[in-house]
Amino acid sequence: MASTTPLNEQIPGTVITVDNRKYTTPVFQGINTNEFWHGSCQDYTLTDKAENPHARAGEMPQKFWIEAGALILFLRSCMGLDGPKDGKELYELASQDRWYSYDQTFQSNGNKMSWYKFNRTYTENLTRYKGKGVSFCTRGNITDAGSVPHAKDASCMISYMYDSDPKETLDVLVKLLKEKVIAEDERIFFCSFANFQVNHNKFPTESHGDLYCRDAPTVSDQVQENPFAKIAGFVDKFVIMHTGGETDIYSRKWCCFELSKAMEKVEKDDNTKMIMVGSEAYREKVVAAISRFDPNSFQREYDAAANEEDIPRAWKDLMEPLNLSPEELTLMQVLAPADTKNSIAQENQPPENPRVKGPINAMLDESIESIVAGKLDPRTQMAIPGEVVEGFLAANLLINSIRMRYQASILTGGSGLVQYVSSANRPNAIPGGNVIFAGDV
């Protein structure tokens, strides 16, 4: 099998035709074209959007899962770790894509691979003529909206950063399998593959309109009812994945929101597991950043900053005495407390006025403002009886109460795999903390 144009002659981000189908380059026939599915996923023929399975995204996102084994196999195939040797060259070329030029995060990523680029080269090209996401393409029993309610429910959700290299994601997934945190048949809600990614506003319709699947819902259609809130509060196992990308996961409002919703569920249901895990690249960044501090005082100083309402000011006050270079300050962001109010979610289309929040950020802010959490003692991280906080402060408290403990476990030689436990169970956890270490996950 070969591409109609040799890989070394393709310019990433252009449109080519292979077997009368449109794809965005780079393209290698059989790896990120229709032949990949070998007939296991049929072309889309429905003409009514209401009949598309993704029309149920907001109503029952727990049905939009992919098995862990299938997820790992799909990633390995796309990366060229299995299959044609040209797959590795294709993956390398995909990292050079510059299409989403308006997105500064994407631009700053240079030639590093990210989920933005992976979705464009693989997820979109492989599902454009299928009318459904990768998760449904791996399951032959999901054909239309009517088949969705009959599917089993997801058991796990994985939250991750889109600016990270999918290879890190793959490595962490293998780690989770090895540690028996997830099973090979674990039913995972994985955003890139749960949603139908093709119909978005990043393609200029006047020149790329033929890249749409017009009879399927758009990305905006699928997220407008915030399916992530429902799935994060539904699954019995929530995994937040830390990777070594340029941007910290807690700077993204979606990730902060999903994590705080999962932690809310843990407080209500002792059978729910909320697990933090990280890649080797993330571990290296954490170790390098924490080494800049006095280990005897950092925990106390971090807790003080994380419990402030004005987190940016408190973090700045903590950084100033260290006299760090700009490069070191960038590194230190891996430790910065979550600040849900000032975090950002990527809009499907950038607002004309950058001072006005787009609909996705506005929706998430409204949802976060409804969060309620028990107030913690900054010294012991134990709940203060009868005291609660709400909104952004509550979300910050929920996230920051475990984040530093997770990072501390990496510094002390732990595996970088910890589980959040409810307030009621904390006396049985690590003294003064709220995590259980890897052997107990």
C-alpha positions as CSV (number, residue, x, y, z in Angstrom):
1,M,0.0,0.0,0.0
2,A,1.3,3.5,-0.8
3,S,0.1,7.0,-0.7
4,T,-0.7,8.7,-4.0
5,T,2.0,11.3,-3.1
6,P,5.2,10.1,-1.4
7,L,5.4,11.3,2.3
8,N,8.5,13.2,1.7
9,E,6.7,15.3,-0.9
10,Q,3.6,16.1,1.2
11,I,3.1,19.5,2.9
12,P,1.2,19.0,6.2
13,G,-2.1,20.8,6.3
14,T,-3.0,20.6,2.6
15,V,-5.9,18.6,1.1
16,I,-5.4,15.7,-1.3
17,T,-7.7,13.1,-2.9
18,V,-7.1,9.4,-2.5
19,D,-9.6,7.0,-4.1
20,N,-12.1,9.9,-4.6
21,R,-12.0,10.8,-0.9
22,K,-10.6,14.0,0.7
23,Y,-8.0,13.9,3.3
24,T,-5.7,16.5,5.0
25,T,-2.0,15.7,4.7
26,P,0.1,13.9,5.7
27,V,-1.6,10.8,4.4
28,F,-0.4,7.2,3.9
29,Q,-2.9,4.8,2.4
30,G,-4.0,2.2,4.8
31,I,-2.8,4.0,7.9
32,N,-4.9,7.1,8.1
33,T,-7.3,6.5,5.2
34,N,-10.5,4.5,4.8
35,E,-8.7,1.2,4.2
36,F,-7.6,1.3,7.9
37,W,-10.9,-0.2,9.0
38,H,-10.7,-3.2,6.6
39,G,-14.5,-3.1,6.3
40,S,-15.1,-3.3,10.1
41,C,-16.7,0.2,10.1
42,Q,-19.0,1.0,7.3
43,D,-19.4,4.4,5.6
44,Y,-22.0,6.7,6.9
45,T,-25.3,6.8,4.9
46,L,-27.8,8.6,7.2
47,T,-29.0,12.0,6.2
48,D,-30.8,13.2,9.3
49,K,-28.5,14.5,12.1
50,A,-31.1,13.4,14.7
51,E,-30.4,9.8,13.7
52,N,-26.7,10.1,14.1
53,P,-25.4,8.3,17.3
54,H,-23.6,11.5,18.4
55,A,-27.0,13.2,18.6
56,R,-27.1,11.4,22.0
57,A,-23.8,12.9,23.3
58,G,-25.3,15.3,25.8
59,E,-28.0,12.9,26.9
60,M,-26.0,9.7,27.6
61,P,-22.2,10.2,27.2
62,Q,-21.7,7.1,29.3
63,K,-22.3,5.1,26.1
64,F,-19.4,6.7,24.2
65,W,-16.6,4.5,25.3
66,I,-13.7,2.5,23.8
67,E,-12.1,-0.5,25.4
68,A,-8.6,0.0,26.9
69,G,-7.2,-2.7,24.7
70,A,-8.7,-1.3,21.5
71,L,-7.5,2.2,22.5
72,I,-3.9,1.0,22.9
73,L,-4.0,-1.0,19.7
74,F,-5.4,2.0,17.8
75,L,-2.6,4.3,19.1
76,R,0.1,1.8,18.3
77,S,-1.2,1.3,14.8
78,C,-1.3,5.1,14.1
79,M,2.2,5.6,15.5
80,G,3.7,3.0,13.3
81,L,4.6,0.7,16.3
82,D,2.5,-2.0,14.6
83,G,1.9,-2.3,10.9
84,P,3.7,-0.6,8.0
85,K,7.1,0.8,8.8
86,D,6.1,4.0,7.0
87,G,3.8,4.7,10.0
88,K,6.6,6.1,12.1
89,E,7.5,8.6,9.2
90,L,3.9,9.6,8.9
91,Y,3.7,10.3,12.7
92,E,6.8,12.4,12.5
93,L,5.5,14.4,9.6
94,A,2.1,14.9,11.3
95,S,4.0,16.7,14.1
96,Q,4.9,19.5,11.7
97,D,1.3,20.5,11.0
98,R,0.6,24.2,11.4
99,W,-3.0,24.3,10.5
100,Y,-4.6,25.8,13.7
101,S,-2.6,29.0,13.3
102,Y,-5.0,31.2,15.4
103,D,-4.4,29.1,18.5
104,Q,-1.3,30.4,20.2
105,T,-0.9,27.2,22.3
106,F,-0.8,25.2,19.0
107,Q,1.7,27.5,17.4
108,S,4.1,27.4,20.4
109,N,4.1,23.6,20.1
110,G,6.5,23.8,17.2
111,N,7.3,20.4,15.7
112,K,6.2,18.6,18.8
113,M,3.3,16.2,18.4
114,S,0.1,16.9,20.2
115,W,-3.5,15.7,20.3
116,Y,-4.5,18.6,18.2
117,K,-2.3,17.4,15.4
118,F,-3.1,13.7,16.0
119,N,-6.8,14.4,15.7
120,R,-6.3,16.2,12.5
121,T,-4.1,13.6,10.8
122,Y,-5.6,10.5,12.2
123,T,-8.9,10.9,14.1
124,E,-10.5,13.2,11.4
125,N,-9.1,11.5,8.4
126,L,-10.2,8.1,9.7
127,T,-13.7,9.0,10.6
128,R,-14.7,11.7,8.0
129,Y,-16.7,9.2,5.9
130,K,-17.9,7.2,8.9
131,G,-20.0,9.9,10.6
132,K,-19.0,8.8,14.1
133,G,-16.0,8.9,16.4
134,V,-13.2,6.4,16.8
135,S,-14.8,4.8,19.9
136,F,-18.0,3.9,17.9
137,C,-15.9,2.8,14.9
138,T,-14.3,0.1,17.0
139,R,-17.7,-1.2,18.0
140,G,-19.9,-2.5,15.2
141,N,-23.1,-2.4,17.2
142,I,-23.4,1.4,17.2
143,T,-25.0,2.4,13.9
144,D,-27.5,5.1,14.7
145,A,-29.0,7.1,17.6
146,G,-31.4,4.3,18.3
147,S,-28.6,1.8,19.0
148,V,-26.9,4.0,21.6
149,P,-29.2,3.4,24.7
150,H,-28.7,-0.4,24.4
151,A,-24.9,-0.2,24.8
152,K,-23.2,-0.9,28.1
153,D,-22.1,2.0,30.3
154,A,-18.5,3.4,30.5
155,S,-16.7,2.4,33.7
156,C,-13.8,4.9,33.4
157,M,-13.0,8.4,32.2
158,I,-9.5,9.7,31.4
159,S,-8.9,13.4,31.5
160,Y,-5.7,14.6,29.6
161,M,-4.1,17.6,28.0
162,Y,-4.5,18.2,24.2
163,D,-1.1,19.8,23.9
164,S,0.7,16.6,25.1
165,D,2.3,13.9,22.9
166,P,0.0,11.0,22.4
167,K,3.0,8.7,22.8
168,E,3.1,9.8,26.5
169,T,-0.6,9.0,26.8
170,L,0.1,5.5,25.3
171,D,3.0,4.9,27.8
172,V,0.7,5.9,30.7
173,L,-2.1,3.7,29.5
174,V,0.3,0.7,29.4
175,K,1.4,1.7,33.0
176,L,-2.2,1.7,34.2
177,L,-2.7,-1.8,32.7
178,K,0.5,-3.1,34.4
179,E,-0.5,-1.6,37.8
180,K,-4.0,-3.2,37.3
181,V,-5.7,0.2,37.7
182,I,-7.6,-0.5,34.5
183,A,-8.4,-3.8,32.8
184,E,-7.9,-4.5,29.1
185,D,-11.7,-4.6,28.6
186,E,-12.1,-1.3,30.7
187,R,-14.8,0.8,29.0
188,I,-13.1,4.3,28.8
189,F,-14.6,7.6,27.9
190,F,-11.7,9.2,26.0
191,C,-12.6,12.7,24.6
192,S,-10.7,12.6,21.3
193,F,-12.4,9.4,20.3
194,A,-15.7,9.7,22.1
195,N,-16.6,12.8,20.1
196,F,-17.0,13.0,16.3
197,Q,-14.2,15.5,15.7
198,V,-14.6,16.2,12.0
199,N,-17.2,19.0,12.0
200,H,-15.6,22.0,13.5
201,N,-15.0,25.6,12.7
202,K,-11.3,25.4,12.2
203,F,-11.7,24.6,8.5
204,P,-12.6,27.7,6.4
205,T,-15.7,26.6,4.7
206,E,-15.1,28.5,1.5
207,S,-12.0,26.4,0.7
208,H,-12.5,23.3,2.9
209,G,-16.2,22.7,3.0
210,D,-15.9,19.3,1.4
211,L,-14.0,18.1,4.6
212,Y,-17.2,18.2,6.6
213,C,-19.6,15.3,7.1
214,R,-22.7,17.5,6.8
215,D,-25.2,15.0,8.0
216,A,-23.5,14.5,11.4
217,P,-23.5,16.8,14.4
218,T,-20.8,19.4,14.8
219,V,-18.4,19.5,17.7
220,S,-20.4,22.4,19.1
221,D,-23.6,20.4,18.9
222,Q,-22.0,17.6,20.9
223,V,-20.5,19.7,23.7
224,Q,-23.2,22.3,24.2
225,E,-25.0,20.2,26.8
226,N,-21.7,19.6,28.6
227,P,-21.5,15.8,28.4
228,F,-18.2,15.9,30.3
229,A,-20.0,17.0,33.5
230,K,-22.3,14.0,33.2
231,I,-19.7,11.4,32.5
232,A,-17.3,12.7,35.2
233,G,-20.1,12.4,37.7
234,F,-21.1,9.0,36.4
235,V,-18.1,6.7,36.1
236,D,-16.7,4.7,39.0
237,K,-13.2,5.4,38.0
238,F,-11.8,8.8,37.0
239,V,-8.2,9.1,35.8
240,I,-6.4,12.4,35.4
241,M,-3.3,12.1,33.3
242,H,-0.4,14.4,33.7
243,T,2.0,14.7,30.8
244,G,5.0,16.8,30.0
245,G,3.6,19.2,27.4
246,E,4.2,23.0,27.3
247,T,0.9,23.8,29.1
248,D,0.0,22.7,32.6
249,I,-3.2,20.6,32.7
250,Y,-4.7,22.8,35.4
251,S,-4.6,25.9,33.2
252,R,-7.3,24.3,31.1
253,K,-10.8,24.9,32.4
254,W,-12.2,21.6,31.0
255,C,-9.7,19.6,33.0
256,C,-10.2,21.5,36.2
257,F,-14.0,21.2,35.8
258,E,-13.9,17.5,35.1
259,L,-11.6,16.8,38.1
260,S,-13.6,18.8,40.6
261,K,-16.8,17.0,39.4
262,A,-15.1,13.6,39.9
263,M,-13.9,14.6,43.4
264,E,-17.5,15.6,44.2
265,K,-18.6,12.1,43.3
266,V,-15.9,10.5,45.4
267,E,-17.2,12.5,48.5
268,K,-20.7,11.0,47.9
269,D,-19.7,7.5,46.8
270,D,-16.9,5.5,48.5
271,N,-16.9,3.0,45.6
272,T,-15.7,5.7,43.2
273,K,-12.0,5.9,42.5
274,M,-10.3,9.2,41.5
275,I,-6.7,8.5,40.4
276,M,-3.8,10.7,39.4
277,V,-1.1,9.4,37.2
278,G,1.8,10.9,35.2
279,S,4.2,10.2,32.4
280,E,8.0,10.0,32.9
281,A,8.4,13.4,31.2
282,Y,6.0,14.9,33.8
283,R,7.9,13.2,36.6
284,E,11.1,14.8,35.5
285,K,9.5,18.2,35.3
286,V,8.1,17.9,38.8
287,V,11.4,16.8,40.3
288,A,13.3,19.6,38.6
289,A,10.7,22.2,39.8
290,I,10.4,21.1,43.5
291,S,14.2,20.9,43.8
292,R,14.2,24.8,43.6
293,F,12.5,24.9,47.1
294,D,13.5,24.1,50.6
295,P,11.7,20.7,51.1
296,N,11.0,21.5,54.7
297,S,9.0,24.6,54.0
298,F,7.5,24.1,50.5
299,Q,4.5,22.0,51.6
300,R,3.5,24.8,54.0
301,E,4.1,27.6,51.5
302,Y,2.2,25.8,48.8
303,D,-0.8,25.2,51.0
304,A,-0.9,28.8,52.0
305,A,-0.8,30.0,48.3
306,A,-3.4,27.3,47.2
307,N,-5.9,28.5,49.8
308,E,-5.8,32.1,48.8
309,E,-8.7,33.6,46.7
310,D,-6.2,35.5,44.6
311,I,-4.0,32.6,43.5
312,P,-2.0,34.4,40.8
313,R,-0.9,37.0,43.4
314,A,-0.1,34.4,46.0
315,W,1.9,32.3,43.6
316,K,3.8,35.4,42.4
317,D,4.7,36.3,46.0
318,L,6.0,32.7,46.5
319,M,8.1,32.9,43.3
320,E,9.7,36.3,43.7
321,P,12.2,35.4,46.5
322,L,13.6,32.6,44.4
323,N,15.0,35.0,41.7
324,L,14.3,32.6,38.9
325,S,15.1,33.0,35.2
326,P,12.2,33.2,32.7
327,E,12.9,29.6,31.7
328,E,12.8,28.5,35.4
329,L,9.5,30.4,35.9
330,T,8.0,28.5,33.0
331,L,9.2,25.2,34.5
332,M,7.6,26.2,37.9
333,Q,4.2,26.3,36.3
334,V,4.1,22.5,36.7
335,L,3.6,23.2,40.4
336,A,1.4,26.3,40.3
337,P,-1.9,25.8,42.2
338,A,-5.1,25.4,40.1
339,D,-6.8,28.7,39.5
340,T,-10.2,27.6,37.9
341,K,-11.5,31.2,37.5
342,N,-8.6,32.3,35.3
343,S,-8.2,28.9,33.5
344,I,-9.2,28.8,29.8
345,A,-11.0,26.4,27.6
346,Q,-10.4,26.4,23.9
347,E,-13.4,27.7,22.0
348,N,-14.4,26.0,18.7
349,Q,-14.1,29.4,17.2
350,P,-12.1,32.3,18.8
351,P,-14.4,35.2,19.9
352,E,-14.1,38.4,17.9
353,N,-13.5,40.4,21.2
354,P,-10.9,38.6,23.3
355,R,-12.2,40.3,26.4
356,V,-15.5,38.6,26.1
357,K,-15.7,35.0,27.1
358,G,-16.9,32.6,24.4
359,P,-19.8,30.2,25.0
360,I,-17.8,27.3,26.2
361,N,-15.9,29.2,28.8
362,A,-19.1,30.9,29.9
363,M,-20.8,27.5,30.2
364,L,-18.0,26.1,32.3
365,D,-17.8,29.1,34.6
366,E,-21.5,28.7,35.3
367,S,-21.1,25.0,36.1
368,I,-18.0,25.6,38.3
369,E,-19.9,28.3,40.3
370,S,-22.3,25.6,41.4
371,I,-19.6,23.4,43.0
372,V,-19.7,23.1,46.8
373,A,-16.9,21.6,48.9
374,G,-16.1,21.2,52.6
375,K,-13.5,23.7,53.8
376,L,-10.1,22.1,54.6
377,D,-7.6,23.1,57.3
378,P,-4.6,24.2,55.3
379,R,-2.2,22.6,57.8
380,T,-3.8,19.1,57.9
381,Q,-6.0,19.0,54.8
382,M,-8.8,17.6,57.0
383,A,-12.3,18.9,56.6
384,I,-13.4,21.6,59.1
385,P,-16.8,20.5,60.5
386,G,-19.8,22.6,59.3
387,E,-17.7,24.8,57.0
388,V,-18.1,24.9,53.2
389,V,-16.9,26.9,50.3
390,E,-18.5,27.3,46.9
391,G,-17.7,28.1,43.2
392,F,-14.2,28.7,42.0
393,L,-12.8,28.6,45.5
394,A,-14.4,25.2,46.1
395,A,-13.0,23.8,42.8
396,N,-9.6,25.2,43.6
397,L,-9.7,23.6,47.1
398,L,-10.7,20.2,45.8
399,I,-8.0,20.1,43.1
400,N,-5.1,21.6,45.1
401,S,-5.8,19.4,48.2
402,I,-4.6,16.4,46.2
403,R,-2.3,17.9,43.5
404,M,0.6,18.7,45.8
405,R,0.3,15.4,47.6
406,Y,0.5,13.6,44.3
407,Q,3.6,15.6,43.2
408,A,5.2,15.0,46.7
409,S,4.7,11.2,46.1
410,I,6.8,11.5,43.0
411,L,9.6,13.4,44.8
412,T,9.8,10.8,47.6
413,G,10.3,7.9,45.1
414,G,6.6,6.9,44.7
415,S,5.3,5.5,41.4
416,G,3.4,8.7,40.6
417,L,0.1,6.9,40.9
418,V,-2.2,8.1,43.7
419,Q,-5.9,7.8,44.6
420,Y,-8.0,10.5,46.1
421,V,-10.2,9.3,49.0
422,S,-13.3,10.9,50.6
423,S,-13.1,13.0,53.7
424,A,-14.8,10.3,55.7
425,N,-12.0,7.8,54.8
426,R,-9.0,10.1,55.2
427,P,-8.2,9.0,58.8
428,N,-7.3,5.7,57.2
429,A,-5.1,7.2,54.6
430,I,-1.6,8.7,54.8
431,P,-1.4,10.7,58.0
432,G,-2.2,14.4,57.3
433,G,-3.0,13.7,53.7
434,N,-5.7,12.5,51.4
435,V,-4.1,10.0,49.0
436,I,-3.4,6.3,49.0
437,F,-0.2,5.3,47.3
438,A,0.2,3.0,44.3
439,G,0.2,-0.3,46.1
440,D,-3.2,0.4,47.5
441,V,-4.8,1.8,44.3
